[in-house]
Amino acid sequence: MIANYHTHTPRCRHASGAEEELVQNAISRGLKIFGFSDHTPQWFPGSYYSTMRMYPDQLEDYCSVVRTLRARYKDQLEIPLGLEVENYPAIFHELIPRLRDAGIEYILLGQHWVGNEENEPYSGSPTESEDVLCRYCDQAIAGMETGLFTYLAHPDLIHFVGARKIYETHMRRLCRAAMDTDTPLEMNLLGIRARRHYPNPEFWALVAEEGCPVILGIDAHSPQEVADLQPEEKALEILKTFGITPLETVPLKPL
């Protein structure tokens, strides 16, 4: 693994550690590219705000810190400036100009909720609802079709526990859309580290059948997670069983 594009900072309120320590561990690990992609701020209507993303007034400092580290370590590591973003239909069109103005260089698609988040299902909660599964796929596909997202993070986050045939029908749609839009799918190392319901073998079988491009993502929430090599080794074992060779790097899709 020489590139990781999926890294969080304490601004999201569920990560820890100094940004410089993250960078130093990336260099020690032998990475050549280390992208920051903390959870994007959102400008929600009304008083609602989620507990898993930075506030809008933290965006400037986030960008400043990443740019400072990029200049400091420019001879050792490439450090692109990104964010992890949901496709929320009601507010997505308003978000992108704000991110462009801030100088964000790339975005990852991480569809943590269906709908627009407030009072909507979390994608990682177990569900037998085909409607929730369908809406998750529809939103992820619509996001990929914008051409703005560098890749789709943890595509198998959706935790559908209903009929396998229904799961395969909708997730195959997602895989085919990834192919049509040239959007790599992430094998997420956090899911392995935390022993979550993903990576889902049923999904990765579909990825192999459809021939989708795949990239590894550390999804780092601490410097220690950047240094941990075991999840990468496990991910490569899983992918090998499906005959999948992951990409070493991906081109950043500009905003």
Secondary structure per residue as TSV (DSSP state, phi and psi in degrees):
chain	resnum	aa	ss	phi	psi
A	1	M	-	360.0	122.1
A	2	I	-	-116.6	-7.0
A	3	A	E	-140.4	137.0
A	4	N	E	-133.5	128.4
A	5	Y	-	-111.1	6.0
A	6	H	-	-125.3	94.0
A	7	T	B	-139.7	136.1
A	8	H	-	-111.9	164.5
A	9	T	-	-127.5	168.0
A	10	P	G	-60.7	-13.1
A	11	R	G	-61.7	-23.7
A	12	C	G	-79.2	-7.1
A	13	R	S	73.3	13.0
A	14	H	S	-142.0	23.0
A	15	A	-	-128.2	168.1
A	16	S	-	-144.6	164.6
A	17	G	S	97.6	153.5
A	18	A	-	-78.0	145.2
A	19	E	H	-59.1	-38.1
A	20	E	H	-66.2	-34.5
A	21	E	H	-67.4	-36.2
A	22	L	H	-59.2	-45.4
A	23	V	H	-64.7	-44.2
A	24	Q	H	-62.5	-38.8
A	25	N	H	-70.1	-32.5
A	26	A	H	-63.6	-41.8
A	27	I	H	-65.3	-44.0
A	28	S	H	-62.5	-33.4
A	29	R	H	-72.5	-19.7
A	30	G	T	97.9	13.3
A	31	L	-	-70.5	149.3
A	32	K	S	-106.6	-25.0
A	33	I	E	-129.4	130.8
A	34	F	E	-139.7	96.3
A	35	G	-	-89.8	137.7
A	36	F	E	-90.3	132.2
A	37	S	E	-147.3	61.3
A	38	D	E	-66.1	163.3
A	39	H	E	-63.3	126.5
A	40	T	-	-61.1	145.5
A	41	P	-	-66.1	152.0
A	42	Q	-	-128.2	143.7
A	43	W	-	-102.8	83.3
A	44	F	-	-78.0	146.9
A	45	P	S	-71.3	149.6
A	46	G	T	76.5	-157.4
A	47	S	T	-96.8	-5.3
A	48	Y	-	-67.3	139.9
A	49	Y	-	-151.4	138.1
A	50	S	-	-76.8	165.3
A	51	T	S	-101.3	11.5
A	52	M	S	-127.3	29.1
A	53	R	S	-150.6	159.4
A	54	M	-	-68.3	157.4
A	55	Y	-	-82.2	154.8
A	56	P	G	-53.9	-36.1
A	57	D	G	-76.9	-0.2
A	58	Q	G	-96.4	-8.8
A	59	L	H	-63.4	-42.7
A	60	E	H	-61.6	-44.5
A	61	D	H	-65.3	-41.1
A	62	Y	H	-55.8	-49.6
A	63	C	H	-63.0	-40.9
A	64	S	H	-63.4	-44.0
A	65	V	H	-64.5	-44.6
A	66	V	H	-63.6	-42.2
A	67	R	H	-65.1	-37.2
A	68	T	H	-62.9	-44.0
A	69	L	H	-66.4	-37.2
A	70	R	H	-60.7	-43.7
A	71	A	H	-68.3	-38.2
A	72	R	H	-68.5	-35.4
A	73	Y	T	-113.4	23.5
A	74	K	T	-60.8	-24.6
A	75	D	T	-87.3	-5.1
A	76	Q	T	-120.9	-22.5
A	77	L	-	-158.5	139.7
A	78	E	B	-89.4	127.5
A	79	I	-	-126.5	88.4
A	80	P	-	-74.8	154.7
A	81	L	E	-106.3	111.4
A	82	G	E	-135.5	-175.9
A	83	L	E	-146.2	153.8
A	84	E	E	-96.2	125.6
A	85	V	E	-129.3	141.0
A	86	E	-	-91.3	153.1
A	87	N	-	-92.1	93.6
A	88	Y	-	-101.5	108.8
A	89	P	T	-53.5	-37.6
A	90	A	T	-72.7	-22.5
A	91	I	T	-130.8	-3.0
A	92	F	H	-60.4	-40.8
A	93	H	H	-65.3	-24.3
A	94	E	H	-85.6	-25.3
A	95	L	H	-73.1	-45.4
A	96	I	H	-58.5	-45.5
A	97	P	H	-58.9	-34.2
A	98	R	H	-65.8	-40.5
A	99	L	H	-69.7	-37.0
A	100	R	H	-61.7	-44.9
A	101	D	H	-62.3	-31.5
A	102	A	H	-78.3	-12.4
A	103	G	T	88.9	19.1
A	104	I	-	-64.2	134.1
A	105	E	-	-97.5	-23.0
A	106	Y	E	-159.7	158.6
A	107	I	E	-133.5	143.4
A	108	L	E	-101.4	144.3
A	109	L	E	-92.0	114.2
A	110	G	-	-126.1	99.0
A	111	Q	-	-88.8	81.6
A	112	H	-	-76.9	-25.8
A	113	W	B	-130.0	154.3
A	114	V	S	-88.5	170.5
A	115	G	T	64.3	-133.2
A	116	N	T	-124.6	26.6
A	117	E	S	84.6	-60.1
A	118	E	T	-62.8	120.6
A	119	N	T	61.3	28.4
A	120	E	S	-119.4	162.3
A	121	P	-	-68.5	139.7
A	122	Y	B	-76.9	133.0
A	123	S	T	-63.0	-28.3
A	124	G	T	-86.5	0.5
A	125	S	S	-84.1	137.9
A	126	P	-	-58.3	135.4
A	127	T	B	-148.5	144.2
A	128	E	-	-101.6	4.2
A	129	S	-	-78.6	118.2
A	130	E	H	-66.6	-30.7
A	131	D	H	-62.4	-43.9
A	132	V	H	-63.7	-45.2
A	133	L	H	-59.6	-46.1
A	134	C	H	-62.2	-43.7
A	135	R	H	-66.6	-38.5
A	136	Y	H	-58.1	-49.9
A	137	C	H	-64.4	-41.9
A	138	D	H	-60.2	-43.2
A	139	Q	H	-70.0	-40.0
A	140	A	H	-64.9	-41.9
A	141	I	H	-64.1	-44.8
A	142	A	H	-61.1	-37.4
A	143	G	H	-63.4	-46.4
A	144	M	H	-61.7	-36.8
A	145	E	H	-69.7	-14.0
A	146	T	T	-68.9	-22.2
A	147	G	T	75.8	8.9
A	148	L	-	-95.3	-20.2
A	149	F	E	-93.3	129.4
A	150	T	E	-66.5	-40.5
A	151	Y	E	-160.8	169.9
A	152	L	E	-98.7	112.9
A	153	A	S	-76.0	149.2
A	154	H	S	25.8	64.5
A	155	P	G	-60.9	-25.3
A	156	D	G	-93.6	21.7
A	157	L	G	-60.5	-37.2
A	158	I	-	-56.2	126.3
A	159	H	-	-108.0	71.3
A	160	F	B	-84.5	126.3
A	161	V	-	-117.2	17.5
A	162	G	S	-87.1	-154.3
A	163	A	-	-62.3	136.6
A	164	R	H	-60.8	-38.8
A	165	K	H	-61.3	-39.9
A	166	I	H	-64.9	-44.5
A	167	Y	H	-57.7	-48.5
A	168	E	H	-63.2	-38.8
A	169	T	H	-59.8	-48.0
A	170	H	H	-79.0	-39.0
A	171	M	H	-73.1	-24.4
A	172	R	H	-68.5	-36.1
A	173	R	H	-57.9	-43.4
A	174	L	H	-63.3	-44.1
A	175	C	H	-62.1	-42.2
A	176	R	H	-67.4	-34.6
A	177	A	H	-66.7	-37.4
A	178	A	H	-61.1	-40.0
A	179	M	H	-66.1	-46.5
A	180	D	H	-63.3	-32.0
A	181	T	H	-101.1	3.2
A	182	D	T	54.9	49.3
A	183	T	-	-110.7	111.1
A	184	P	-	-62.3	152.2
A	185	L	E	-108.1	137.0
A	186	E	E	-92.4	128.7
A	187	M	E	-84.6	111.4
A	188	N	E	-91.0	119.8
A	189	L	H	-76.3	-21.4
A	190	L	H	-64.0	-39.9
A	191	G	H	-58.3	-36.0
A	192	I	H	-73.0	-47.1
A	193	R	H	-58.8	-44.2
A	194	A	T	-91.0	1.0
A	195	R	T	55.1	50.1
A	196	R	-	-85.5	-173.5
A	197	H	S	-77.9	-3.1
A	198	Y	-	-127.1	149.8
A	199	P	S	-65.5	138.4
A	200	N	-	-98.9	114.1
A	201	P	H	-55.6	-33.8
A	202	E	H	-62.5	-37.7
A	203	F	H	-70.0	-44.5
A	204	W	H	-70.1	-23.1
A	205	A	H	-64.8	-40.0
A	206	L	H	-66.4	-41.2
A	207	V	H	-57.0	-44.2
A	208	A	H	-65.1	-43.3
A	209	E	H	-61.8	-37.9
A	210	E	H	-87.9	-10.5
A	211	G	T	73.3	30.6
A	212	C	-	-71.6	145.4
A	213	P	-	-70.5	143.9
A	214	V	E	-131.0	142.2
A	215	I	E	-133.7	144.9
A	216	L	E	-83.5	144.3
A	217	G	E	-135.2	124.3
A	218	I	-	-66.4	-34.2
A	219	D	-	52.9	51.4
A	220	A	B	-73.4	132.5
A	221	H	S	-119.2	7.9
A	222	S	S	-163.1	158.2
A	223	P	H	-60.2	-34.9
A	224	Q	H	-62.2	-34.7
A	225	E	H	-70.8	-29.7
A	226	V	H	-65.8	-37.1
A	227	A	H	-79.0	-17.7
A	228	D	-	-77.3	115.7
A	229	L	-	-90.7	-16.5
A	230	Q	H	-62.6	-41.9
A	231	P	H	-61.4	-35.5
A	232	E	H	-63.1	-44.3
A	233	E	H	-60.4	-42.3
A	234	K	H	-65.8	-42.2
A	235	A	H	-60.1	-43.3
A	236	L	H	-65.0	-35.4
A	237	E	H	-63.0	-44.9
A	238	I	H	-62.0	-49.0
A	239	L	H	-62.2	-36.6
A	240	K	H	-62.2	-35.7
A	241	T	H	-64.0	-23.4
A	242	F	T	-101.8	4.3
A	243	G	T	71.8	28.3
A	244	I	-	-103.4	128.6
A	245	T	-	-108.0	116.8
A	246	P	-	-72.4	155.3
A	247	L	B	-68.8	149.1
A	248	E	S	-81.5	-38.0
A	249	T	-	-141.3	164.8
A	250	V	-	-131.2	146.9
A	251	P	-	-73.0	138.5
A	252	L	-	-76.8	130.4
A	253	K	-	-88.1	117.0
A	254	P	-	-70.8	151.2
A	255	L	-	-75.7	360.0
